Amino acid sequence: MMLKLSLSILFVVACVQAQLEDGDSRIIKGNPAQNGKIPYMASVQVTGQGHMCGGAILDSKWILTSGHCIARIMPDTKKLKVVVGTTSLKAGGQEFDVSKVTVHPDFDKSKLINDIALLQVSKPMEFGDKVQAIDLPEKDTETGANVMVSGWGLTANEQSAYPDKLQTLNRIALSIENCKDVLGDFPNEKRLCTVPQKKGTGICVRDAGSPLVEGKALVGVASFVLFDCGSKYPDGYASVFAYKDWIKKNMS
């Protein structure tokens, strides 16, 4: 039974990854973010294609995002750029070229294991009311914690449903252990999951890489959804706490 569950989940994740590689996604039934309220938010973009994934500002030169977002365009990473300081994809913000790309060395595209990456921008970002770094977590996220995700992914299960305005959504966290219980034999203990506070909500295409925040700390990087966007099933995130040492080492 567990093996059957594992294989079905692997199939679902592969389908979701194909969606992420072929198009955009956004938060289902979220709320528009107020300008300046999510100052750590970044849009990871490809020249000529626009927004591809979300990201989080860690300091004036580093962005944290998902590994599969970056792996899909490698080795042609010169087309990458980062936009910060705006809730609109059409106006405002600071734009930067990407000078260095570091995908986790054990990233597994087929299973979305170690789905995390760092981007170094070509020059320091100018911090202010609309652009600020977010802290790394001091502890594991526990089951039942109130968390928030933000992104520019699909707002409905339709390929035309892309937002201009950044969307936010409150979720309830499952710890690494409880997430592991839900996913069965699906490998890797370094994942957080979230479940909806409200029915029919969740992350979707092009929300990959987007930040999951608990209080004032970045605790997750959006990675995958199970079945349809906004379903009753958990969304999956790379646990930032589990990768904290790797992140700090590669930023230095």
C-alpha positions in Angstrom: 0.0 0.0 0.0 2.8 2.4 0.9 4.7 1.6 -2.3 1.5 2.2 -4.3 1.1 5.6 -2.6 4.7 6.4 -3.3 4.5 5.6 -7.0 1.3 7.6 -7.4 2.8 10.6 -5.7 5.9 10.4 -7.9 3.6 10.4 -11.0 1.7 13.4 -9.7 4.9 15.3 -8.9 6.3 14.6 -12.4 3.1 16.0 -13.9 3.3 19.1 -11.7 6.9 19.6 -12.7 5.9 19.4 -16.4 3.4 22.1 -15.7 6.0 24.3 -14.1 8.3 23.8 -17.0 5.7 24.5 -19.6 3.8 27.5 -18.2 3.0 29.8 -15.3 1.2 29.3 -12.0 -0.1 31.3 -9.2 -1.8 31.2 -5.8 -5.4 29.9 -5.9 -7.9 32.2 -4.1 -5.2 34.4 -2.4 -5.4 38.1 -1.6 -3.5 40.9 -3.4 -0.5 42.0 -1.4 -0.3 45.6 -0.3 2.6 47.6 -1.8 5.6 47.3 0.5 4.1 44.6 2.8 6.2 41.7 1.3 9.6 43.5 0.9 11.5 40.2 0.8 9.7 39.0 -2.3 11.5 38.5 -5.6 10.4 37.7 -9.1 12.8 35.4 -10.9 12.4 36.1 -14.7 13.8 35.0 -18.0 14.5 37.7 -20.6 11.8 37.6 -23.3 9.5 35.3 -21.2 8.8 37.3 -18.1 8.1 35.9 -14.6 9.1 32.3 -14.1 9.3 31.7 -10.3 9.3 33.4 -7.0 12.2 34.0 -4.7 13.2 35.5 -1.3 15.8 38.1 -0.6 18.4 36.8 1.9 20.7 39.8 1.8 21.7 42.6 -0.6 23.1 40.2 -3.2 21.4 36.8 -2.7 18.0 35.3 -3.7 16.8 31.9 -2.6 14.5 30.0 -5.0 13.8 26.5 -6.1 16.2 24.2 -7.9 13.9 23.1 -10.7 13.1 26.7 -11.6 16.7 27.2 -12.5 17.6 23.8 -13.8 15.0 24.1 -16.5 17.0 26.8 -18.3 20.5 25.7 -17.5 23.1 26.1 -18.9 21.7 29.3 -20.4 21.5 31.2 -17.1 22.6 34.5 -18.7 19.0 35.1 -19.6 18.0 35.1 -15.9 17.1 38.4 -14.1 15.6 39.3 -10.8 13.0 42.0 -10.0 12.4 43.2 -6.4 10.6 46.0 -4.7 7.2 45.8 -6.4 4.0 43.9 -6.1 3.3 44.4 -9.8 4.9 42.4 -12.6 4.1 45.3 -15.0 5.6 48.3 -13.2 8.1 49.4 -10.6 10.8 47.7 -8.7 14.6 47.2 -9.2 15.9 44.9 -11.9 19.1 42.9 -11.7 21.1 40.6 -13.8 22.2 37.3 -12.2 26.0 36.8 -11.9 26.1 33.4 -10.1 23.8 30.4 -10.0 24.1 27.7 -7.3 21.7 24.8 -7.5 22.0 22.2 -4.7 24.5 19.6 -5.9 22.1 16.7 -5.0 19.1 18.2 -6.7 17.0 15.4 -8.3 14.8 16.7 -11.1 12.7 13.5 -11.4 11.7 13.5 -7.7 12.2 17.2 -6.8 14.6 16.2 -4.1 16.8 19.0 -2.7 14.8 21.5 -4.7 16.6 24.6 -3.8 19.0 27.2 -5.4 20.8 30.4 -4.7 21.1 33.4 -7.2 23.6 36.1 -6.7 22.7 39.4 -8.4 25.3 41.5 -10.3 25.2 44.4 -7.9 23.8 45.1 -4.4 20.1 45.8 -4.1 19.1 49.1 -2.6 17.3 48.4 0.6 14.4 50.5 1.8 10.7 50.3 2.6 9.9 48.1 -0.4 13.1 46.0 -0.5 14.4 44.1 2.6 16.0 40.8 3.5 14.2 38.1 5.4 15.7 36.1 8.3 16.6 32.4 8.1 14.7 30.4 10.7 16.1 29.5 14.2 14.1 26.3 14.6 12.1 23.7 12.8 8.5 24.6 11.9 6.0 22.6 13.9 2.7 21.1 12.8 -0.1 23.6 13.3 2.0 26.7 12.8 0.4 29.6 10.9 2.4 30.4 7.8 2.0 32.6 4.7 3.1 32.1 1.1 3.2 34.8 -1.5 3.6 34.5 -5.3 2.6 35.4 -8.8 1.3 31.9 -9.8 -2.0 31.0 -11.3 -5.1 32.2 -9.4 -7.3 29.5 -11.0 -6.7 26.2 -12.8 -6.7 27.9 -16.1 -3.6 28.8 -18.2 -4.9 32.3 -18.7 -5.3 33.1 -15.0 -2.1 34.9 -14.3 -2.1 37.9 -12.0 -0.2 41.1 -12.3 -0.5 41.8 -8.5 1.4 39.7 -6.0 -0.9 37.3 -4.1 -0.6 36.1 -0.5 -2.2 33.1 1.2 -2.3 31.9 4.8 -1.7 28.2 5.3 -1.2 25.7 8.2 2.1 24.0 8.4 2.9 20.3 8.8 6.3 19.5 10.3 8.9 17.5 8.4 7.8 14.4 10.3 4.1 14.9 9.6 4.8 15.8 6.0 6.8 12.6 5.7 3.8 10.7 7.1 1.5 12.2 4.5 3.8 11.5 1.5 4.5 8.0 2.6 7.6 6.4 0.9 8.1 9.5 -1.3 11.8 10.2 -0.4 13.5 13.0 1.5 13.0 14.1 5.0 13.8 17.8 4.2 10.3 18.8 3.2 7.6 20.9 4.9 4.0 20.6 3.8 1.1 23.0 4.2 -2.7 22.4 4.3 -5.4 25.0 3.5 -7.0 27.2 6.1 -9.8 27.7 3.6 -11.1 25.1 1.1 -10.0 25.4 -2.5 -6.8 27.4 -1.9 -3.1 26.7 -2.5 -0.1 27.4 -4.6 0.0 26.7 -8.3 2.1 27.1 -11.5 4.9 29.7 -11.3 4.6 29.8 -7.5 7.6 27.5 -7.4 10.5 29.1 -5.5 8.1 31.4 -3.6 8.7 32.1 0.1 6.8 30.4 2.9 7.1 32.6 6.0 6.4 31.9 9.7 6.4 35.2 11.7 9.5 37.0 10.5 11.4 34.0 9.2 11.7 32.2 5.9 10.8 28.6 6.5 10.0 27.1 3.1 10.6 27.3 -0.6 7.6 26.3 -2.7 8.3 23.1 -4.6 5.2 21.1 -5.7 1.5 20.5 -5.4 -0.4 17.2 -5.3 -3.1 16.6 -7.9 -4.9 19.9 -8.8 -3.9 23.3 -7.5 -6.1 24.3 -4.6 -7.0 20.7 -3.8 -7.5 19.3 -0.3 -4.0 17.7 -0.5 -0.9 19.3 1.0 1.5 21.6 -0.9 5.2 20.8 -0.7 8.1 23.0 0.2 11.8 22.6 0.7 12.5 23.2 4.4 14.8 26.2 4.8 15.8 25.2 8.3 17.0 21.8 7.0 19.2 23.6 4.3 20.3 26.5 6.5 24.0 25.4 6.8 24.1 24.8 3.0 22.6 28.2 2.3 25.0 30.1 4.7 28.0 28.2 3.3 27.3 29.1 -0.3 26.4 32.7 0.5 29.8 33.1 2.0 
